[in-house]
Amino acid sequence: MGSMPGETGVGGSPLCLYSWGIFSLEEDEALILELERNPDSLFWGFQLGDIWSRALPHQRWQTSLNSAQAKRDADGGFRFVISNRDPGIANWLDSCGRSEGQILFRNYIARDTVLPVARKVKFDELMANLPADTTRVAPERRKTDLEYRREGYLKLYRE
């Protein structure tokens, strides 16, 4: 994933550092996004989009996570997983059945630059490529989290 300036000819915030990338996954693959440490910023987050740069439906699926929602690993870093199937970890980003899409990392009022590093693995080998202390999420908890997300969206947008 490459770094982009905050303000471009097509938009953006001068207070933000962006990193943008794409994903291309087969059904048996997952993409691990790694931040080696917690960014020194006011707020940061990942958001998935489709190939036309439209945000995936975050109100019904976990297609975005921010600095308040993400779970940190014991080594101080963060690992996120993009896949079509729920791997049962907290920092999962649902590709909503898409094999291709966009990844946007926003880092607001950043004092330094931390860029995500991406690597593709086989879905069945995912847990062997994550720290042993990776926070897991049971299906019941995922369901509760997604309902909380949906209710928050409805409160915010009254839709």
N, C-alpha and C positions, 0 to 999 in steps of 0.2 A: 504494500500500500504506500502510495506516495503522499508527500506533504503538499498542501495547497495554501496559498495566502488567504487571509480572511476575507478580503474584499476583492472581487473579480469583476469583470465586465458584465457578468450575468447575475450578480447578486452576492450575498454573503455578508458577514459582519466583520468589521475591522477589529473587533475584540476577540475573534475566534481563529483558532488554527484548525484547519480541516485536513483530514486524510481520507482519500477515496480509493476504492478498489472494486473489483468485480469478483463474483464467485461463479463457478461452473462445477456442478456436482452431479455425479451419477447417484442412483438410489443407494448404492452400498458405500458411499463416501461421506465424509464430514470435513469441515474446514475448521481448524483451530486458530483463533485470533489470540495473540498473546501481547499483553502490556507488561513489560518487565518490572514496572513499579507503578505506584499510584501517581498519576499526573499531578503536578503542583499547579492546580488551577481551581477556580471557583466551582466549575461544573464541567462534566464531560459525559459523553454517551455514544453508543453505537445505534445505528438505525439501518434497517435493510430496506431496499427498494427494488422495484422491478427494472427491466431493461430500458424502460422509458423514463427512468428517474422519478417515478411515483412511489411514495412510501407504501410499503406493504401494510395491510390493515392491523395496526397496532392496538386498536380497541378490542379486538377479539382474539388475537394471537400474540405471543411474545416475540415480536419482531424488532423490539428495541429494548435496550437496558441503559440506565444512566448510572452515574457515580453513587447515587443513593441506593440504587437497587442491586448493583453488582456485588458479588461475594468475592472477597480477596482470599488468595491462597496463603498458606503459612510463610512462604518465601517473600511475601510482600507484593507479588505480581498478581495479575488477573488472567484467566483463560476463559475465552468464550467459544462456544461451539455452534456453528451453523450447520444445520442438517434438516432433512425432511421428517425424520423420526425423532421423537423425544428421547434423548439419551438418559433422562432422569437426573440431570445436573442443573443446578440453579442458574448458571450463566449460559443457558441455551437460547439461541436465536432461531426461531422457526422460519424456514424458507417457504412455508405455505405451499409445499408441493412443487415449487419452481426449481428447475435445474440450473437456471442462470439468474443473476440479479446483481444489484449494486450494494456496496457496503459504504456507509458514511460514518466517520468518526469525527465528532465535534469536541473541541477542547476550548472552553470559554475562559477568557482572562488568564491565560496560561503564562506562568513564569519561566517555563522551559518547554522543550519539545520532546514528547514521548510518542513514538510512532508504533502502531500495531505491526506485529510480524505474523504472517499467515502461513500455515502449512496444511496440506491436504493429507488425510489418512483414511484408511478403510474404517467404516463405521464399527465393525466388529473388533477393531484394534484401538478404538478411541480411548477407553479407560486406561490402557497400557501407556498411552501418550499424555496422560494428565497426571498431576500430582496425586498421591494417595489420599491427601486430605481434601480433595475437591468436594465442595458442598453438593450433596445430593438432594433431590426433591422427589418425594413419593407422588404417585398419580393423584391422590386426594388433595395434597397440598398444591399441585400444579393447577388443579381445577379451581381451588379457592383463590389462588393468585390471579388466574385469568378472569374470574368473576369480579375480583377487586379492580382489575384493570378496566373491565367493561363498565363497571359502575362509575369509576372515576371519569372515564370518557363522557358518559352520559351527564354527569354533574357539570363538567366543564363546557360541553357543547350543546347540552339539552336536546340531543337527537335521539 
